Amino acid sequence: MALLDISIVNAALPVIQGEIGATQSEGTWVSTSFLVAEIVVMPLTAWLERLFGLRRVLLVGAGVFTVFSVICGFATDLTTMILGRVGQGLAGGTMIPTGMTIMAKRLPPRQQSAGMALFAAAALLGPIVGPLAGGWITENYSWHYAFFINVPICAGLVLLILAGLPPEQGDKTQFANADWFGVFGMVVGLGAITVLLEEGHREQWFDSILIWQLAAAGITGFTLVAIGQMRSATPVLNLSLLRDRGLASVLLLTTVMGCAMFATLFIVPQFLAAIAGYNAFQAGQVLLLMGFASLIGSVLYPVIIARVDVRIVVGCSCFLIATASYLSSQVTAETTGDQFALSLFVLGLGIVFSAIPLQQAAISAVRVEDSGEVTSMFNIARNIGGAIGLAAIASFMDLRLEFHHWRLNESLGANDLAAHTHLGQMSVNPDGGVASLTNAYRLLDAQIMREAMVMSFGDIFLMLSIASLISAPLVLLMKPIDPERAKGMTH
């Protein structure tokens, strides 16, 4: 539910902006505010769990998510919408890591592969089904239901939490002995860095005073985190766990995989909308194939991991993601959603065969008591990777678009007979009259810009392919999963 709410709202965002009176730049904060709040609270989840108990944290999270979903659904202005999205993000940020924590603490080792596969299937379907659901709801009903749909889901979630999780007594001494340097440092540092990555391209990066201020806030926040690590006996997030090279390599790979997944989920609909003329619902239907492949991979994973070393599985997933991105890089101006079928299917398999083993490898690298810390780190790494990927794409797209635009213009020589003939044809009206040659030049430039955009999309996919291949050697630093945890379904 928390992951679905990112993409389902993005699909409805153009309509939401119009109805709440927000400009395009203001409307981006409907998504950004959710992501910032979510990533800020994630590192605090393990501490909140120790303080209040897992069951209480989840019940409060589900309740808060419901309340703020209703606020978003009834919002009539930008301020109310952003307030609601911040509340949703704070609640969702506590629920995502605790899902993995439940599996690490409550499932016996032999069932963890199957549990991780079930968890990943639900988690991966969220961002994939979101555009389809958001587009369908907006086209057939109203954008308000993109938020109201959370109410019955949350009600069912509360019942399942009450039935499935035993009550726990929280440790109230955690509040008195809290690592307040770390708490404030995480909030300020991660919040500033996330906003910097989201807004960097629009603000022209370090040409903007705002970006410098965000960078300074980020450095200040992480300095406070470092002080907390040295001063506190129980830091809010135990970063000393990163001394384990296996865990560190897993988190680095997770960052790269997050970049590839979020970038693809963003760039494919953008291509289909800009070049093929698809609406949000049609683009969501194309992406659904990736979700279908993810489900197949989730079913196969427990069987595969029982027989194949996790490092080989993750290494092959890097190759699959690289192959899928390379296939997508062959786009042309005539490419439609059907041409993405093979690449999205391969990408879905690659994502699931990286996400699940990396989750399992991260948890198996530490003691069960530290699983809450590690799940927070894992989700932060994935979200930061996504933010980095989207920021890189926005800047790279502009650079390549300008490059290809001018290179294509240069290729049209002043004495090019074919170009002059084409201009002459465009300047003639159907009734035989001659239109302005200026309009013909504008039409030609629009055609050139379209081709430049297609070539830029191809460059982005190629960049993602190269990044996946470069990251593959990191699997050599990973540690094998405990054989008992890898037995899964075949036990």
C-alpha positions as CSV (number, residue, x, y, z in Angstrom):
1,M,0.0,0.0,0.0
2,A,2.8,2.4,0.9
3,L,4.7,1.7,-2.3
4,L,1.6,1.8,-4.4
5,D,0.7,5.3,-3.2
6,I,3.8,6.8,-4.9
7,S,3.0,5.7,-8.4
8,I,-0.8,5.7,-8.3
9,V,-0.8,9.4,-7.4
10,N,1.9,10.2,-10.0
11,A,-0.5,8.8,-12.7
12,A,-3.3,11.1,-11.5
13,L,-1.0,14.1,-10.9
14,P,-1.9,16.2,-14.0
15,V,-5.6,16.1,-13.0
16,I,-4.9,16.7,-9.3
17,Q,-2.8,19.8,-10.2
18,G,-5.6,21.3,-12.2
19,E,-8.3,20.7,-9.6
20,I,-6.3,22.1,-6.6
21,G,-5.0,25.1,-8.6
22,A,-1.3,24.1,-8.6
23,T,1.3,24.9,-11.3
24,Q,3.4,22.0,-12.7
25,S,6.4,23.0,-10.5
26,E,4.2,23.2,-7.4
27,G,2.5,19.9,-8.3
28,T,5.8,18.0,-8.1
29,W,5.7,18.6,-4.3
30,V,2.7,16.3,-4.1
31,S,5.1,13.5,-4.9
32,T,8.3,15.0,-3.4
33,S,6.7,15.7,0.0
34,F,5.7,12.0,0.3
35,L,9.1,10.7,-0.7
36,V,11.0,13.1,1.7
37,A,8.8,12.2,4.7
38,E,9.1,8.5,3.9
39,I,12.8,8.4,3.6
40,V,13.3,10.6,6.7
41,V,11.3,8.3,9.0
42,M,12.8,5.0,7.7
43,P,16.0,5.1,9.7
44,L,14.0,5.8,12.9
45,T,11.8,2.7,12.5
46,A,14.1,0.3,14.4
47,W,14.3,2.8,17.3
48,L,10.5,3.3,17.3
49,E,10.1,-0.5,17.3
50,R,12.3,-0.8,20.4
51,L,10.5,2.1,22.1
52,F,6.9,1.2,21.5
53,G,6.9,-2.4,20.2
54,L,6.4,-3.7,16.7
55,R,2.6,-4.2,16.9
56,R,1.9,-0.7,18.3
57,V,4.1,0.9,15.6
58,L,2.3,-0.9,12.8
59,L,-1.2,-0.1,14.2
60,V,-0.4,3.6,14.6
61,G,1.2,3.6,11.2
62,A,-1.9,2.1,9.5
63,G,-4.2,4.4,11.4
64,V,-2.2,7.6,10.5
65,F,-1.9,6.5,6.9
66,T,-5.7,6.1,6.7
67,V,-6.4,9.5,8.3
68,F,-4.0,11.4,6.0
69,S,-5.3,9.5,2.9
70,V,-8.7,10.9,3.7
71,I,-7.3,14.4,4.1
72,C,-5.6,14.1,0.7
73,G,-8.9,12.8,-0.9
74,F,-10.8,15.8,0.4
75,A,-8.0,18.4,-0.3
76,T,-9.0,21.4,-2.3
77,D,-5.8,23.4,-2.2
78,L,-2.0,22.6,-2.5
79,T,-1.2,23.2,1.2
80,T,-3.8,20.7,2.5
81,M,-2.6,18.2,-0.2
82,I,1.1,18.5,0.8
83,L,0.2,18.2,4.5
84,G,-1.7,15.0,3.8
85,R,1.1,13.6,1.7
86,V,3.7,14.3,4.4
87,G,1.5,12.4,6.9
88,Q,1.1,9.5,4.5
89,G,4.9,9.4,3.9
90,L,5.7,9.4,7.7
91,A,3.2,6.5,8.2
92,G,4.3,4.6,5.1
93,G,8.0,5.0,6.0
94,T,7.4,3.0,9.2
95,M,5.5,0.2,7.5
96,I,7.8,-0.7,4.7
97,P,10.9,-1.7,6.7
98,T,8.8,-3.5,9.4
99,G,7.5,-5.9,6.8
100,M,11.0,-7.3,6.3
101,T,11.6,-7.2,10.1
102,I,8.6,-9.4,10.7
103,M,10.0,-12.0,8.2
104,A,13.5,-11.9,9.8
105,K,12.2,-12.3,13.4
106,R,9.1,-14.5,13.1
107,L,9.9,-16.9,10.3
108,P,12.3,-19.8,10.9
109,P,15.4,-19.7,8.7
110,R,14.2,-22.5,6.4
111,Q,11.0,-20.5,5.5
112,Q,12.7,-17.1,4.9
113,S,13.3,-17.6,1.2
114,A,9.6,-18.3,0.6
115,G,8.7,-15.4,2.9
116,M,11.0,-13.0,1.1
117,A,9.6,-14.1,-2.3
118,L,6.0,-13.3,-1.1
119,F,7.1,-10.0,0.3
120,A,9.0,-9.0,-2.8
121,A,6.1,-9.9,-5.1
122,A,3.8,-7.5,-3.2
123,A,6.4,-4.8,-2.9
124,L,7.4,-4.9,-6.6
125,L,3.8,-5.0,-7.8
126,G,3.1,-1.7,-6.0
127,P,5.1,0.7,-8.2
128,I,4.2,-1.4,-11.3
129,V,0.4,-1.6,-10.8
130,G,0.3,2.0,-9.6
131,P,0.3,3.7,-13.0
132,L,-2.3,1.3,-14.3
133,A,-4.6,1.7,-11.3
134,G,-4.1,5.5,-11.1
135,G,-4.8,5.9,-14.8
136,W,-7.9,3.7,-14.7
137,I,-9.3,5.4,-11.6
138,T,-8.7,8.9,-13.0
139,E,-10.2,8.0,-16.4
140,N,-13.3,6.2,-15.1
141,Y,-14.0,7.8,-11.7
142,S,-12.1,10.6,-10.0
143,W,-8.6,11.2,-8.7
144,H,-10.1,11.4,-5.1
145,Y,-10.5,7.6,-5.1
146,A,-6.8,7.1,-5.6
147,F,-6.6,8.1,-1.9
148,F,-9.9,6.7,-0.7
149,I,-9.0,3.3,-1.9
150,N,-6.5,3.1,1.1
151,V,-9.4,3.2,3.6
152,P,-10.7,-0.4,3.2
153,I,-7.1,-1.7,2.7
154,C,-6.0,-0.1,6.0
155,A,-9.1,-1.5,7.8
156,G,-8.1,-5.0,6.6
157,L,-4.5,-4.4,7.6
158,V,-5.4,-3.4,11.1
159,L,-7.4,-6.6,11.5
160,L,-4.5,-8.7,10.3
161,I,-2.0,-6.9,12.6
162,L,-4.3,-7.6,15.6
163,A,-4.7,-11.2,14.7
164,G,-1.1,-12.0,13.5
165,L,1.2,-10.0,15.9
166,P,1.4,-10.6,19.6
167,P,1.4,-7.5,22.0
168,E,4.8,-6.3,23.0
169,Q,6.0,-4.1,25.8
170,G,8.1,-1.3,24.5
171,D,11.3,-0.2,26.2
172,K,10.6,3.3,27.6
173,T,14.2,3.8,28.6
174,Q,14.9,4.1,24.8
175,F,13.4,7.6,24.9
176,A,15.4,8.8,27.9
177,N,18.6,7.4,26.4
178,A,17.8,8.2,22.8
179,D,20.5,9.3,20.4
180,W,19.0,12.7,19.7
181,F,22.0,13.8,17.7
182,G,21.3,10.9,15.4
183,V,17.6,11.4,15.3
184,F,17.8,15.1,14.3
185,G,20.8,14.4,12.0
186,M,18.9,11.7,10.1
187,V,15.9,13.9,9.7
188,V,17.8,16.9,8.5
189,G,20.5,15.1,6.5
190,L,18.3,12.6,4.6
191,G,15.5,15.2,4.1
192,A,17.9,17.8,2.7
193,I,19.7,15.3,0.4
194,T,16.4,13.9,-0.9
195,V,15.0,17.4,-1.7
196,L,18.4,18.3,-3.3
197,L,18.2,15.4,-5.7
198,E,14.5,16.1,-6.4
199,E,14.9,19.8,-7.1
200,G,18.5,19.9,-8.3
201,H,17.7,19.8,-12.0
202,R,14.9,22.3,-11.9
203,E,17.1,24.7,-9.9
204,Q,20.1,24.3,-12.2
205,W,22.0,22.5,-9.5
206,F,24.7,24.6,-7.8
207,D,23.8,27.7,-9.7
208,S,21.0,28.0,-7.2
209,I,21.3,29.3,-3.6
210,L,18.7,26.8,-2.5
211,I,20.8,23.9,-3.6
212,W,23.8,25.2,-1.7
213,Q,21.6,25.6,1.4
214,L,20.3,22.1,1.0
215,A,23.9,20.7,0.6
216,A,24.9,22.6,3.8
217,A,21.9,21.2,5.7
218,G,22.8,17.7,4.5
219,I,26.4,18.0,5.6
220,T,25.3,19.4,9.0
221,G,22.8,16.5,9.4
222,F,25.3,13.8,8.6
223,T,27.8,15.5,11.0
224,L,25.2,15.2,13.8
225,V,24.7,11.5,12.9
226,A,28.5,11.0,13.2
227,I,28.5,12.7,16.6
228,G,25.7,10.5,17.7
229,Q,27.5,7.3,16.5
230,M,30.5,8.3,18.7
231,R,28.5,9.5,21.8
232,S,25.6,7.2,22.1
233,A,25.7,3.6,23.4
234,T,22.6,2.8,21.3
235,P,22.7,5.0,18.2
236,V,19.4,5.5,16.4
237,L,20.8,3.5,13.4
238,N,23.9,1.3,14.1
239,L,26.1,2.3,11.2
240,S,29.0,0.3,12.6
241,L,27.2,-2.7,10.9
242,L,28.5,-1.3,7.6
243,R,32.0,-2.5,8.6
244,D,30.9,-5.9,7.3
245,R,32.0,-5.9,3.7
246,G,29.2,-8.3,2.7
247,L,26.5,-5.9,4.1
248,A,28.2,-2.9,2.6
249,S,28.4,-4.4,-0.9
250,V,24.7,-5.5,-0.6
251,L,23.6,-2.0,0.2
252,L,25.7,-0.5,-2.7
253,L,24.2,-3.0,-5.1
254,T,20.7,-2.2,-3.7
255,T,21.4,1.5,-4.5
256,V,22.2,0.6,-8.1
257,M,19.2,-1.6,-8.5
258,G,17.0,1.0,-7.0
259,C,18.3,3.5,-9.6
260,A,17.6,1.0,-12.4
261,M,14.1,0.1,-11.3
262,F,12.8,3.6,-10.5
263,A,14.5,5.1,-13.6
264,T,12.9,2.5,-15.9
265,L,9.5,2.9,-14.2
266,F,9.8,6.6,-14.9
267,I,11.4,6.7,-18.4
268,V,9.3,4.1,-20.2
269,P,5.9,5.9,-19.5
270,Q,7.7,9.2,-20.4
271,F,8.7,7.8,-23.8
272,L,5.3,6.3,-24.5
273,A,3.6,9.6,-23.7
274,A,6.0,11.9,-25.6
275,I,6.7,9.7,-28.6
276,A,3.9,7.1,-29.0
277,G,1.1,9.3,-27.6
278,Y,0.0,7.0,-24.8
279,N,-2.1,8.1,-21.8
280,A,-1.3,7.0,-18.2
281,F,-3.7,4.0,-18.4
282,Q,-2.2,2.7,-21.6
283,A,1.4,3.2,-20.3
284,G,0.4,1.3,-17.2
285,Q,-0.8,-1.6,-19.2
286,V,2.6,-1.8,-20.9
287,L,4.4,-1.8,-17.5
288,L,2.1,-4.5,-16.2
289,L,4.2,-7.1,-18.2
290,M,7.1,-6.2,-15.9
291,G,4.9,-7.1,-12.9
292,F,3.9,-10.4,-14.5
293,A,7.6,-11.3,-14.9
294,S,8.2,-10.3,-11.3
295,L,5.5,-12.7,-10.1
296,I,7.0,-15.5,-12.1
297,G,10.5,-14.8,-10.7
298,S,9.1,-14.6,-7.1
299,V,7.6,-18.1,-7.5
300,L,10.9,-19.5,-8.9
301,Y,13.2,-17.8,-6.5
302,P,12.9,-20.1,-3.4
303,V,13.6,-23.1,-5.7
304,I,16.6,-21.5,-7.4
305,I,18.2,-20.1,-4.2
306,A,18.2,-23.6,-2.7
307,R,20.5,-24.8,-5.5
308,V,22.4,-21.8,-6.7
309,D,24.8,-19.5,-4.8
310,V,23.3,-16.1,-4.1
311,R,26.3,-14.3,-5.7
312,I,25.6,-16.1,-9.0
313,V,21.9,-15.2,-8.8
314,V,22.6,-11.5,-8.2
315,G,25.4,-11.5,-10.9
316,C,23.0,-13.0,-13.4
317,S,20.3,-10.4,-12.4
318,C,22.8,-7.6,-13.2
319,F,23.3,-9.2,-16.7
320,L,19.5,-9.4,-17.1
321,I,18.9,-5.8,-16.2
322,A,21.8,-4.7,-18.5
323,T,20.3,-6.8,-21.4
324,A,16.8,-5.4,-20.9
325,S,18.1,-1.8,-20.8
326,Y,20.2,-2.4,-24.0
327,L,17.1,-3.8,-25.8
328,S,15.2,-0.7,-24.8
329,S,18.0,1.5,-26.1
330,Q,17.1,0.4,-29.7
331,V,14.0,2.6,-29.7
332,T,12.9,4.6,-32.8
333,A,10.3,7.2,-33.5
334,E,8.0,4.4,-34.6
335,T,8.4,2.3,-31.3
336,T,5.2,1.5,-29.5
337,G,4.4,-0.3,-26.3
338,D,4.5,-3.7,-28.0
339,Q,8.2,-3.3,-28.8
340,F,9.0,-3.0,-25.0
341,A,7.4,-6.4,-24.2
342,L,10.6,-8.4,-24.3
343,S,12.8,-5.8,-22.5
344,L,10.2,-5.3,-19.7
345,F,9.8,-9.0,-19.2
346,V,13.6,-9.5,-18.9
347,L,13.8,-6.5,-16.7
348,G,11.1,-7.8,-14.4
349,L,13.0,-11.0,-13.9
350,G,16.3,-9.1,-13.4
351,I,14.7,-6.9,-10.7
352,V,13.1,-9.7,-8.8
353,F,16.3,-11.8,-8.9
354,S,18.3,-8.9,-7.5
355,A,15.7,-7.5,-5.0
356,I,14.9,-10.7,-3.1
357,P,18.4,-12.2,-2.7
358,L,19.8,-8.8,-1.7
359,Q,17.1,-8.4,1.0
360,Q,17.9,-11.9,2.2
361,A,21.7,-11.4,2.0
362,A,21.4,-8.2,4.0
363,I,19.4,-9.8,6.8
364,S,21.5,-13.0,6.9
365,A,24.7,-10.9,7.2
366,V,23.7,-9.7,10.8
367,R,22.3,-11.2,14.0
368,V,18.5,-11.4,14.2
369,E,18.4,-8.6,16.8
370,D,20.0,-6.3,14.2
371,S,17.5,-7.1,11.5
372,G,15.4,-4.0,12.1
373,E,18.5,-1.8,11.6
374,V,19.4,-3.5,8.4
375,T,16.0,-3.4,6.9
376,S,15.9,0.4,7.4
377,M,19.4,0.7,5.8
378,F,18.2,-1.5,2.8
379,N,15.1,0.6,2.2
380,I,17.1,3.9,2.5
381,A,19.6,2.6,0.0
382,R,16.9,1.6,-2.5
383,N,15.1,5.0,-2.2
384,I,18.3,7.0,-2.4
385,G,19.2,5.0,-5.5
386,G,15.9,5.9,-7.0
387,A,16.3,9.6,-6.2
388,I,19.8,9.6,-7.7
389,G,18.6,7.8,-10.8
390,L,15.8,10.2,-11.4
391,A,18.0,13.2,-10.8
392,A,20.7,11.8,-13.2
393,I,18.1,11.1,-15.9
394,A,16.7,14.6,-15.8
395,S,20.1,16.2,-16.2
396,F,21.4,13.7,-18.7
397,M,18.2,14.0,-20.8
398,D,18.6,17.7,-21.2
399,L,22.3,17.4,-22.1
400,R,21.8,14.6,-24.7
401,L,18.7,16.4,-26.1
402,E,20.6,19.5,-26.8
403,F,23.6,17.5,-28.2
404,H,21.4,15.5,-30.6
405,H,19.3,18.5,-31.6
406,W,22.3,20.5,-32.8
407,R,24.1,17.5,-34.4
408,L,21.0,16.8,-36.4
409,N,20.7,20.4,-37.4
410,E,24.4,20.5,-38.5
411,S,23.8,17.4,-40.6
412,L,21.4,19.4,-42.8
413,G,23.7,21.2,-45.2
414,A,22.7,24.6,-46.7
415,N,22.9,23.0,-50.2
416,D,21.2,19.7,-49.3
417,L,18.7,19.1,-52.1
418,A,16.6,16.6,-50.1
419,A,16.2,19.1,-47.2
420,H,15.1,21.9,-49.6
421,T,12.6,19.5,-51.3
422,H,11.2,18.5,-47.9
423,L,10.9,22.2,-46.9
424,G,9.1,23.0,-50.1
425,Q,6.6,20.2,-49.6
426,M,5.8,21.4,-46.1
427,S,5.4,25.0,-47.2
428,V,2.7,24.1,-49.7
429,N,-1.0,24.1,-48.5
430,P,-3.4,21.4,-49.8
431,D,-5.4,24.1,-51.7
432,G,-2.3,25.0,-53.7
433,G,-1.4,28.2,-51.9
434,V,2.1,28.7,-50.5
435,A,2.3,29.0,-46.7
436,S,5.0,30.9,-44.8
437,L,8.4,29.3,-45.2
438,T,8.9,30.2,-41.5
439,N,6.2,27.7,-40.6
440,A,7.9,25.1,-42.7
441,Y,11.2,25.7,-40.8
442,R,9.3,25.4,-37.5
443,L,7.8,22.0,-38.6
444,L,11.2,20.8,-39.7
445,D,12.7,21.8,-36.3
446,A,9.9,20.0,-34.5
447,Q,10.7,16.8,-36.5
448,I,14.3,17.2,-35.6
449,M,13.5,17.7,-31.9
450,R,11.4,14.6,-31.9
451,E,14.2,12.5,-33.4
452,A,16.7,14.1,-30.9
453,M,14.3,13.1,-28.1
454,V,14.1,9.5,-29.3
455,M,17.9,9.4,-29.5
456,S,18.2,10.8,-26.0
457,F,15.9,8.2,-24.6
458,G,18.1,5.5,-26.2
459,D,21.1,7.1,-24.6
460,I,19.5,6.9,-21.1
461,F,18.7,3.2,-21.5
462,L,22.2,2.6,-22.7
463,M,23.5,4.4,-19.6
464,L,21.4,2.2,-17.4
465,S,22.8,-0.9,-19.1
466,I,26.4,0.1,-18.6
467,A,25.7,1.0,-14.9
468,S,24.3,-2.5,-14.3
469,L,27.3,-4.2,-15.9
470,I,29.8,-2.0,-14.0
471,S,28.1,-2.9,-10.7
472,A,28.2,-6.6,-11.3
473,P,31.7,-7.2,-9.8
474,L,30.4,-6.1,-6.4
475,V,28.8,-9.5,-6.1
476,L,32.3,-10.9,-5.4
477,L,32.3,-9.0,-2.0
478,M,29.0,-10.6,-1.0
479,K,28.8,-13.5,1.5
480,P,26.9,-16.7,0.9
481,I,23.5,-17.0,2.6
482,D,23.3,-19.4,5.5
483,P,22.4,-22.8,3.9
484,E,19.5,-23.2,6.4
485,R,18.0,-19.9,5.2
486,A,18.4,-20.8,1.6
487,K,16.5,-24.1,1.8
488,G,13.1,-22.4,1.3
489,M,10.4,-24.4,-0.4
490,T,12.6,-27.4,-1.0
491,H,13.1,-28.1,2.7
